[in-house]
Every structure is written in C-alpha cells, then in structure tokens.
C-alpha cells in the first residue's frame, strides 16, 4: 500500500476529529464526568475507518464531504458505545483499548455503562438534528437502528458472548461476524450514499461492498489477535482462543482464514466495478486494512 | 380515588400489553436469549403509566388511541432499558423488580447489559417504522433522544450515581429528579400530543403537566422507599438512605416532602385547566399515583 493513502487516511481522521470534537460538546447542562467518559473513548486516536467510509460513499453519491460529518459522528458514536460495553468486566473484561485505559478502568463501571448508553442515544439525536430533509433523516435512522439493534450489532455481540460456551463452527462465526462487525460497516457505506443523495442502486452497491469488506476486516482482526503483540495492537491479544471465541482461525486455521480474507476483499472490490476511478479510495481502504501484518 | 379509575388503568395496561407483545416479536433472526431477556423486563406486569400518558395525550390532541401504541412502546422500551441498567451490580445492585428477578439475576450481567442496549435502540427503530409522516417521526425521535440522553435521563442517572458520594442538597435532588424521572414522563405527554397532531401550545401544556407530575411521582417513590415494605413494592426498599441518595426526604424530611408532592400535583393539574373534562383522565392519574399510601 502506498504511503500516500496512509497519509490521506490520517489527514481525514484529523479533519473528522475536529468536527466530532465540536459535536461532542454539550449545549445543555450535562454532568462533566459523563461528558469526559464519553469523550475518553470516542476521541481517542483512531483510524476513523467508519467515518471515512461514510464520507467517501457520500462523495461517490454526489454529496460533499462536509455533509457527511454528522452521519460519520453518529456511526462512530455507536462504534464507541459498543467498544465501551464490550470491554466491561461482565463482557470481554479488557483494561486497554487503543493504547489507553478502557472507559470503565478510567471512570468506573457505572459511569462506563452510562457513557455507552448516552453515546448510543446521541447517535440518533445527531441524525435527527443534522439531516436536511425529514425523509432522509428517517431513512438514516432506520438504517442505523437496524444495523445496531437486536437483529444487528447487539444481536451479534450477544451471539458472540453466548458462543463462548459452545464449540466453534463456521456458521456461528459467520453469523456473529455479519452482525457484530459487518452490519455497522455496511451501514456506514449505505448511510453515506443515502446522505449524498444516491439512488437505491448505489446505496445497495456500496452496502454490498461494506458487507464483504466488514467480514474481511473482522477475520483480519481475529488473525491479528493470534499473531500480533499487545504493543502493536494497543490492546490485549491472544484472548480469543483462551475464551474459545467463535472465530474463523479457530474453525478453519490461519492459512484458510487468510485465503477467505483475500476472497472477501475481492468480492467487495467487485461491487464497485462500474463506479470507475471514483471508487479508488474505497478499494484502497479495503486492501489497506486487510493487508496489515498477520 | 375511585376504583373505576383503577379498573380503567388496568384495562388499558392489558390492551397495551397485547400490542407491546406483538411489537416485541422479532421479524429477523435474533438470539432467543436476547429476546427473552428483553421481554423479561418489558412484559413483566406493570401499570404502564407512561404509555397511558402517551395514549391520553394523543387522544386529547384529537388522535386515536391505536395511533399511540408504537409511541407508548418506544417510551416503555426506554423505561425498561433504564431499569435493567439501573439494577446492575455496578449501579443500584438490585435482585428484585416488580416482584420478579431483575434481568441480570435471571440472564447474567452480559446479556442484561445487551438487552438494555437493544431496547434503547429499538425505541428509535419503532418510531422510525411506525410514524405516518417523516416530519412527525423526526420530531418524535428528537423528543425521545433529548429526554433519554446525556442531557436527560442518562445524565440524571449519572448525577444520581455520582451524588451518592456527596451530602444531599435540594438543588442536586431537583436536578436528578427532573432528568432521571420527569424528563421521560414529560416526553411521554409531549410525544402523545405530537402523535395526535396537537399544536405546539397543547404539546407544551401537557409537557408542563408531565414535568410537575414526574417530579411528584419521583418524590412519592422516594417516600415509599422509606415507609413501605418489600412485599408491597415488589423490590428492595429502604436502600436510598443507606446509599445516601439525593432525595427530597433526605433533604427536607417526610412532612415537607409530602407537602411538595401535593403542591407539584396541583401545579400539574393547573396546566390542564383550559382543557375541560377531556383531561380528567390525566388529572385522575396524577392524583392516583401520588395518593399511594406513604
């Protein structure tokens, strides 16, 4: 991967973070500890992949990058909410995230639970407040709720937690990946295209890209969990096998998992074929993220 | 209070529960344990005060009772989500709720956290899916998000938890009551009137009713916590003083708290003066709920 793309991703993250920082400043009276806990995880340095997908899909649909800030912030709020709750002692029980203390380690369990809760609700508040037409706002809210709720990310996380008691199978791992990770990545792409005014054909197309890319992304993460170090990842690694998580490496081994990643990236990129060079950034992202050392 | 009103409240709860039960049946593939945990708390027998407020405010605005089911279900989902998370060991650590095991006692902490998360998101999904006009849907979603999020219920619950470390004061107790309890009750009234097509004058009026009633309701609850028994309440009592919660009885004593309840109910009822006998049910409810034995 060219360092140009890495640079452009970093520049985007900086630009997005400025906007996200503004949006995460309360106008009314909010307990400062709650605001601090919400910002601790959301504003920790990150690649901002999901907001990037939102912005690029918005531009692909003919929208402007700045139209996409609030949608990106909504998706990133949901993502941060899921990280905060997943890290809790009752769930994955993690102390480190992105190289810093997890929210409950820094603020205590009660405040961490509430910070996650508040970020989840804030995502919908953002979409209701910052979308020009009510019709578009409702479409975006429906997409995000379905991707996040019982039939999406939260359903996937539940299956993940329950799956720890069962032996790994490919169908269970697929079910979990599709919901826990790919659903929100797919929603980021679809919502970006919707916000940019794209027709249903484009929305479906970038959504399908997001689905395949999301699957490749989660399997890559599982591979890194097995082969990388805490120092590189900024979080505890090697825990999936000890917790007998439902992962592709557990089911089909490292080599076959790597082959599935490559195949899913190719299927993702295929979805963008008719979009020409306008979609180069999405293609680069898919290859970049799944190309990490494993 | 006449038994007629009690009967009508019970009949309403039965009718609402039929509809709520249908709405809480997933169409897609959702882990059964998650559905069971969501339904455990939401469908436990309850008075359904908030959906009642929604339905009556909707009718006052000229809407039909059946228009209000989804809005009532959304409010009740948020309420149940808050109960599930408030009961967690890291928060109030309660084993009993409405006479049955709390969600985490029945399903474990991880699933309880996720069930609360899913109910919160589901509320917004319901409003996006079941409101006839996009403009109305966005108005409802904005009301609910503001009442629930960092500047509403979740902000209030955070202040409540943090307030346990501080000596009780009337201003802290008021801040907490307004957000933790009154905000959602106020939203129930406002959203019912919005759903029924009421103008902003009516929406503000029933909202102000809900604000005062909500405050009276919370103080009554705090009084009952001091003076009632676990058997009558279906949950542990007497815990507020041991945890040094910010409550009115802690700040101004039993007698003064009772006087404040009566004054708040009268201020609530005053808001409805120009609405004539159409608002009798709301008046009856305010007096009924705050007239419990304490």
Contacts between the chains, C-beta under 8 A, distances in Angstrom:
chain1	res1	chain2	res2	distance
A	26	B	150	6.1
A	26	B	151	6.3
A	27	B	151	7.8
A	28	B	151	4.0
A	29	B	151	6.9
A	29	B	155	7.8
A	29	B	175	7.8
A	30	B	150	4.7
A	30	B	151	5.4
A	30	B	155	5.1
A	31	B	155	5.8
A	31	B	158	4.7
A	31	B	159	5.1
A	31	B	162	6.3
A	33	B	158	6.7
A	33	B	162	6.0
A	34	B	150	5.9
A	34	B	154	7.4
A	34	B	155	6.2
A	34	B	158	4.4
A	35	B	150	7.1
A	38	B	150	7.0
A	81	B	117	7.8
A	85	B	113	5.8
A	85	B	114	7.6
A	85	B	117	6.4
A	88	B	113	6.7
A	90	B	108	7.6
A	90	B	109	3.6
A	90	B	110	4.7
A	90	B	113	6.2
A	91	B	110	5.2
A	91	B	113	7.0
A	108	B	90	7.6
A	109	B	90	3.6
A	110	B	90	4.7
A	110	B	91	5.2
A	110	B	161	4.9
A	111	B	158	6.5
A	111	B	161	7.1
A	111	B	162	7.8
A	113	B	85	5.8
A	113	B	88	6.7
A	113	B	90	6.2
A	113	B	91	7.0
A	113	B	113	6.8
A	114	B	85	7.6
A	114	B	154	5.5
A	114	B	157	6.1
A	114	B	158	5.0
A	114	B	161	7.4
A	116	B	117	7.5
A	117	B	81	7.7
A	117	B	85	6.4
A	117	B	116	7.5
A	117	B	117	7.5
A	117	B	120	6.5
A	117	B	154	5.2
A	118	B	149	5.5
A	118	B	150	4.4
A	118	B	154	4.6
A	118	B	155	7.5
A	120	B	117	6.5
A	120	B	120	5.7
A	120	B	121	6.4
A	121	B	120	6.4
A	121	B	145	5.4
A	121	B	148	5.0
A	121	B	149	4.0
A	121	B	150	7.7
A	121	B	154	6.8
A	122	B	145	7.4
A	122	B	149	5.5
A	122	B	150	6.5
A	124	B	124	4.6
A	124	B	141	6.0
A	124	B	145	5.1
A	125	B	142	6.9
A	125	B	145	3.7
A	125	B	146	6.6
A	125	B	149	5.8
A	128	B	138	5.2
A	128	B	141	4.7
A	128	B	142	4.3
A	128	B	145	6.2
A	129	B	142	6.6
A	131	B	138	8.0
A	133	B	134	7.7
A	134	B	133	7.7
A	134	B	134	3.9
A	134	B	135	4.4
A	134	B	137	7.0
A	134	B	138	4.5
A	135	B	134	4.4
A	137	B	134	7.0
A	137	B	137	7.9
A	137	B	138	4.9
A	137	B	141	7.9
A	138	B	128	5.2
A	138	B	131	8.0
A	138	B	134	4.5
A	138	B	137	4.9
A	138	B	138	6.4
A	141	B	124	6.0
A	141	B	128	4.7
A	141	B	137	7.9
A	141	B	141	6.2
A	142	B	125	6.9
A	142	B	128	4.3
A	142	B	129	6.6
A	145	B	121	5.4
A	145	B	122	7.5
A	145	B	124	5.1
A	145	B	125	3.7
A	145	B	128	6.2
A	146	B	125	6.6
A	148	B	121	5.0
A	149	B	118	5.5
A	149	B	121	4.0
A	149	B	122	5.5
A	149	B	125	5.8
A	150	B	26	6.0
A	150	B	30	4.6
A	150	B	34	5.8
A	150	B	35	7.1
A	150	B	38	7.0
A	150	B	118	4.4
A	150	B	121	7.7
A	150	B	122	6.5
A	151	B	26	6.3
A	151	B	27	7.8
A	151	B	28	4.0
A	151	B	29	6.9
A	151	B	30	5.4
A	154	B	34	7.4
A	154	B	114	5.5
A	154	B	117	5.2
A	154	B	118	4.6
A	154	B	121	6.8
A	155	B	29	7.8
A	155	B	30	5.1
A	155	B	31	5.8
A	155	B	34	6.1
A	155	B	118	7.4
A	157	B	114	6.1
A	158	B	31	4.7
A	158	B	33	6.7
A	158	B	34	4.4
A	158	B	111	6.5
A	158	B	114	5.0
A	159	B	31	5.1
A	161	B	110	4.9
A	161	B	111	7.1
A	161	B	114	7.4
A	162	B	31	6.3
A	162	B	33	6.0
A	162	B	111	7.8
A	175	B	29	7.8
